């Protein structure tokens, strides 16, 4: 009996060509950028026509170097766009230092036309700084979540791999650009084309905007113990006002001594020490990624006094919060 295999690519179709405008910022993430472009390239191949075109822009039309050290030649400066273009800002390391007044003004101008604008990796910071995410949902790379939440309270920040909120797009970085682009391709041309692109990328697990960007707590710590995971989740959700080990233990139905043994057995540290490391990690992120004062960073991470914060920070990182802030300035 003869069987008929489904074609790899959906049938050719006609329709308008859609243009993507990639804005490359200094030290942008090459993976996030390349993932998005490859989806468009493969979509054209699968569709059998130029369903998409793209162009690269950079401030003053100058070459831009990504975080991996590779330099890219762009097609031009930040100029006038068409209303049906889609802007994807590509950022990465030190997005705050790379964000200029010129870029913010240009984004605001294009947004007034109704242009769809997105941020890949850390570029959600740029959109938020321009006021384009006020009252909207967005996501950003997990390393930048703490600093973003402190600075942009008017944005509803999620931990999703990507977010589409009307004409604003955002991704968490890395391969999440693929998930966003596959969703946009499906919206434009149907699931068949998006699935064909995923197959070409050997991308077998397409994520949705309901998927979170970080690994689950059991996967991250390498331990599958439900009560331990619950306690760590409570710790991560209560950094500014830490909960005592006795209350944490009570909330998961065990004694403080049992909780101590659980942490010692699986994580080789006390609950108090683990909690302190979480708070100090957040503090370091805020010091390196925001202009918050050291005192405000201390308060945001549950330290009642700057002196206690400085002592704990120096013990863990072998430097003071003030020197850490200084090293940030020198590296920019």
C-alpha positions as CSV (number, residue, x, y, z in Angstrom):
1,X,0.0,0.0,0.0
2,X,1.4,3.4,-1.0
3,X,1.5,6.1,1.7
4,X,1.8,9.8,1.1
5,X,4.2,11.7,3.4
6,X,3.4,15.2,4.5
7,X,5.7,17.7,2.8
8,X,8.4,19.1,5.0
9,X,7.5,22.7,4.2
10,X,4.0,24.2,4.0
11,X,2.9,25.2,0.4
12,X,4.1,28.4,-1.1
13,X,1.8,31.4,-0.5
14,X,1.7,35.0,-1.5
15,X,1.4,38.0,0.7
16,X,3.2,41.1,1.8
17,X,6.9,40.9,2.9
18,X,7.4,41.9,6.6
19,X,10.5,43.7,7.6
20,X,12.4,43.4,10.9
21,X,14.7,46.1,12.1
22,X,17.4,44.8,14.4
23,X,19.0,47.5,16.5
24,X,22.4,46.3,17.8
25,X,23.7,47.8,21.0
26,X,27.3,47.5,22.3
27,X,28.0,44.1,23.9
28,X,24.7,42.7,22.7
29,X,24.1,38.9,23.0
30,X,25.0,37.2,19.7
31,X,23.0,34.1,20.6
32,X,19.7,36.1,21.1
33,X,20.3,38.0,17.9
34,X,21.3,35.1,15.7
35,X,18.5,32.9,17.0
36,X,15.9,35.5,15.8
37,X,17.6,36.1,12.4
38,X,17.9,32.4,11.7
39,X,14.2,31.9,12.3
40,X,13.5,34.5,9.6
41,X,16.0,33.1,7.2
42,X,14.6,29.5,7.5
43,X,11.0,30.8,7.3
44,X,11.8,32.3,3.9
45,X,13.3,29.0,2.8
46,X,10.4,26.9,4.0
47,X,7.8,29.3,2.5
48,X,9.7,29.4,-0.8
49,X,9.7,33.2,-1.0
50,X,10.9,36.3,0.9
51,X,8.2,36.4,3.5
52,X,10.6,38.4,5.7
53,X,13.4,40.8,5.2
54,X,15.7,42.4,7.8
55,X,18.1,45.2,8.3
56,X,20.7,46.0,11.0
57,X,20.9,49.5,12.6
58,X,23.3,51.0,15.1
59,X,23.9,54.4,16.6
60,X,25.5,56.7,14.0
61,X,25.8,53.7,11.6
62,X,29.0,52.6,13.3
63,X,30.2,49.0,13.7
64,X,28.9,47.3,16.9
65,X,30.8,44.6,18.9
66,X,28.8,41.9,20.6
67,X,29.6,40.4,24.0
68,X,31.6,37.6,22.4
69,X,34.0,40.1,20.8
70,X,32.8,39.8,17.2
71,X,32.2,43.1,15.4
72,X,29.2,43.6,13.1
73,X,28.8,46.1,10.3
74,X,25.3,47.7,10.4
75,X,23.3,48.9,7.4
76,X,22.7,52.4,8.8
77,X,21.9,54.8,11.6
78,X,18.7,55.1,13.5
79,X,16.5,56.6,10.8
80,X,12.8,56.9,9.9
81,X,10.9,53.6,9.7
82,X,7.6,52.5,8.2
83,X,4.6,51.9,10.5
84,X,4.5,48.2,9.6
85,X,8.2,47.5,10.5
86,X,9.0,45.6,13.6
87,X,11.9,46.8,15.8
88,X,13.9,44.3,17.8
89,X,16.5,46.0,20.1
90,X,19.4,43.6,20.9
91,X,21.2,44.1,24.1
92,X,23.4,42.1,26.5
93,X,26.1,43.0,29.0
94,X,26.0,46.4,30.7
95,X,22.8,47.5,29.0
96,X,22.5,50.5,31.3
97,X,25.8,51.9,30.1
98,X,25.0,51.2,26.5
99,X,21.6,53.0,26.6
100,X,21.9,56.5,25.2
101,X,19.5,59.5,25.1
102,X,19.6,59.3,21.3
103,X,18.3,55.7,21.2
104,X,15.6,56.4,23.8
105,X,14.4,59.4,21.8
106,X,14.3,57.4,18.6
107,X,12.4,54.6,20.1
108,X,9.8,57.0,21.6
109,X,9.4,58.6,18.2
110,X,8.9,55.3,16.4
111,X,6.5,54.1,19.1
112,X,4.3,57.1,18.4
113,X,3.8,55.8,14.9
114,X,2.4,52.6,16.3
115,X,5.5,50.5,15.3
116,X,5.8,47.1,17.0
117,X,8.9,47.2,19.3
118,X,10.6,44.4,21.1
119,X,13.6,43.8,23.3
120,X,15.8,40.7,23.2
121,X,17.7,39.5,26.2
122,X,18.4,42.6,28.5
123,X,16.9,45.1,26.0
124,X,13.6,45.2,27.9
125,X,15.5,47.7,30.1
126,X,15.9,50.0,27.1
127,X,12.2,49.8,26.3
128,X,11.2,50.4,30.0
129,X,13.7,53.4,30.2
130,X,11.9,54.9,27.2
131,X,8.6,54.5,29.0
132,X,7.3,52.0,26.4
133,X,6.5,49.3,28.8
134,X,4.5,51.4,31.3
135,X,1.4,49.4,32.3
136,X,2.5,46.4,30.2
137,X,3.7,42.9,30.9
138,X,7.4,42.1,30.1
139,X,10.3,39.8,30.8
140,X,14.0,40.1,31.0
141,X,17.0,37.9,31.6
142,X,16.8,36.5,35.2
143,X,20.1,38.1,36.2
144,X,18.5,41.5,35.6
145,X,15.1,40.8,37.2
146,X,16.0,42.3,40.6
147,X,17.4,45.5,39.3
148,X,14.6,45.9,36.8
149,X,11.9,45.4,39.4
150,X,13.5,48.0,41.6
151,X,13.7,50.6,38.9
152,X,10.5,50.1,36.9
153,X,7.6,49.5,39.3
154,X,5.1,50.5,36.6
155,X,6.0,47.5,34.5
156,X,4.4,44.1,35.3
157,X,7.5,41.9,35.3
158,X,7.2,38.2,34.7
159,X,9.6,35.3,34.6
160,X,8.3,34.0,31.3
161,X,10.7,33.1,28.4
162,X,9.0,35.7,26.3
163,X,6.0,38.1,26.5
164,X,3.8,39.6,23.8
165,X,1.7,42.5,25.1
166,X,-0.1,44.1,22.2
167,X,2.7,45.8,20.2
168,X,5.4,45.3,22.7
169,X,7.7,42.2,22.7
170,X,10.3,41.0,25.2
171,X,12.4,37.9,25.7
172,X,14.5,36.5,28.6
173,X,17.6,36.1,26.4
174,X,19.5,33.1,25.0
175,X,17.3,30.7,22.9
176,X,14.1,32.4,24.0
177,X,14.4,34.5,20.8
178,X,13.5,31.3,19.0
179,X,10.3,30.8,21.0
180,X,9.2,34.4,20.4
181,X,9.9,34.2,16.7
182,X,8.2,30.9,16.2
183,X,5.1,32.4,17.9
184,X,5.2,35.4,15.6
185,X,5.7,33.2,12.5
186,X,2.7,31.1,13.6
187,X,0.6,34.3,14.0
188,X,1.7,35.4,10.5
189,X,1.5,32.2,8.5
190,X,0.2,29.4,10.7
191,X,1.5,26.6,12.8
192,X,2.8,24.5,9.9
193,X,5.4,27.1,8.9
194,X,6.5,27.6,12.6
195,X,6.8,23.9,13.1
196,X,8.8,23.5,9.9
197,X,11.3,26.2,11.1
198,X,11.5,24.5,14.5
199,X,12.3,21.2,12.8
200,X,15.1,22.8,10.8
201,X,16.6,24.2,14.0
202,X,16.4,20.8,15.7
203,X,14.3,22.6,18.2
204,X,12.1,19.9,19.7
205,X,10.6,21.6,22.7
206,X,8.9,24.9,21.7
207,X,8.1,27.0,24.7
208,X,5.2,29.3,25.2
209,X,4.8,32.5,27.1
210,X,3.5,30.4,30.0
211,X,7.0,28.7,30.4
212,X,9.4,30.2,32.9
213,X,13.0,31.0,32.0
214,X,14.9,29.5,35.0
215,X,15.2,25.8,35.9
216,X,13.0,24.5,38.6
217,X,14.4,24.7,42.1
218,X,14.9,20.9,42.3
219,X,16.8,21.0,39.0
220,X,18.9,24.0,40.1
221,X,20.0,22.6,43.4
222,X,20.2,19.0,42.2
223,X,17.9,17.8,44.9
224,X,14.3,16.6,44.6
225,X,12.9,17.1,48.1
226,X,9.4,18.8,48.1
227,X,9.8,20.5,51.5
228,X,13.3,21.7,50.8
229,X,12.0,23.2,47.5
230,X,9.1,24.9,49.3
231,X,11.4,26.5,51.9
232,X,13.8,27.8,49.2
233,X,10.9,29.2,47.2
234,X,9.7,31.1,50.3
235,X,13.3,32.4,50.9
236,X,13.6,33.6,47.3
237,X,10.2,35.4,47.5
238,X,11.1,37.1,50.8
239,X,14.4,38.8,50.4
240,X,13.6,42.2,51.7
241,X,11.9,40.9,54.8
242,X,13.6,37.6,55.7
243,X,11.6,34.9,57.5
244,X,13.1,33.2,60.5
245,X,14.1,29.5,60.1
246,X,11.6,28.5,62.8
247,X,8.7,30.1,60.9
248,X,9.9,28.5,57.6
249,X,10.1,25.1,59.3
250,X,6.6,25.6,60.8
251,X,5.2,26.5,57.4
252,X,6.3,23.2,55.9
253,X,5.3,21.1,58.9
254,X,8.6,20.3,60.5
255,X,10.7,21.4,63.5
256,X,13.6,23.8,63.2
257,X,16.0,21.0,64.0
258,X,14.6,18.9,61.2
259,X,15.0,21.8,58.8
260,X,18.6,22.3,59.9
261,X,19.4,18.6,59.2
262,X,17.6,18.8,55.8
263,X,19.8,21.7,54.7
264,X,23.0,20.2,56.1
265,X,22.3,16.9,54.4
266,X,21.5,18.2,50.9
267,X,23.1,21.6,50.7
268,X,26.0,21.3,53.2
269,X,25.0,24.6,54.9
270,X,22.5,25.9,57.4
271,X,19.2,27.5,56.4
272,X,20.4,30.8,57.8
273,X,23.6,30.6,55.7
274,X,21.7,29.6,52.5
275,X,19.3,32.5,53.0
276,X,22.2,34.9,53.6
277,X,23.8,33.8,50.3
278,X,20.5,34.5,48.4
279,X,20.3,38.0,49.9
280,X,23.9,38.8,49.1
281,X,23.5,37.5,45.5
282,X,20.6,39.9,45.0
283,X,22.6,42.7,46.6
284,X,25.5,42.1,44.2
285,X,23.1,42.2,41.2
286,X,21.6,45.6,42.5
287,X,25.1,47.0,43.0
288,X,26.3,46.0,39.6
289,X,23.2,46.8,37.6
290,X,21.6,49.9,39.2
291,X,22.5,53.3,40.7
292,X,20.8,52.5,44.0
293,X,22.7,53.8,47.0
294,X,24.4,51.1,49.1
295,X,22.0,51.9,51.9
296,X,19.0,51.3,49.8
297,X,20.5,48.1,48.4
298,X,21.1,47.0,52.0
299,X,17.4,47.7,52.9
300,X,16.1,46.0,49.7
301,X,18.0,42.8,50.7
302,X,16.9,42.7,54.4
303,X,19.8,44.3,56.2
304,X,18.9,46.7,58.9
305,X,22.2,48.6,58.9
306,X,24.8,49.4,56.3
307,X,27.6,48.3,58.6
308,X,26.1,44.8,59.0
309,X,25.5,44.6,55.3
310,X,29.1,45.6,54.6
311,X,30.5,43.1,57.0
312,X,28.4,40.2,55.6
313,X,29.2,41.3,52.0
314,X,33.0,41.4,52.7
315,X,32.9,38.0,54.4
316,X,31.2,36.4,51.3
317,X,32.7,38.3,48.4
318,X,36.1,39.4,49.9
319,X,35.3,43.0,49.0
320,X,33.0,45.8,50.3
321,X,29.8,46.9,48.6
322,X,31.5,50.3,48.0
323,X,34.5,48.7,46.2
324,X,32.1,46.5,44.2
325,X,30.3,49.6,43.0
326,X,33.6,51.2,42.2
327,X,34.7,48.1,40.1
328,X,31.5,48.5,38.1
329,X,32.3,52.1,37.2
330,X,35.9,51.1,36.1
331,X,34.6,48.3,33.8
332,X,32.2,50.6,32.0
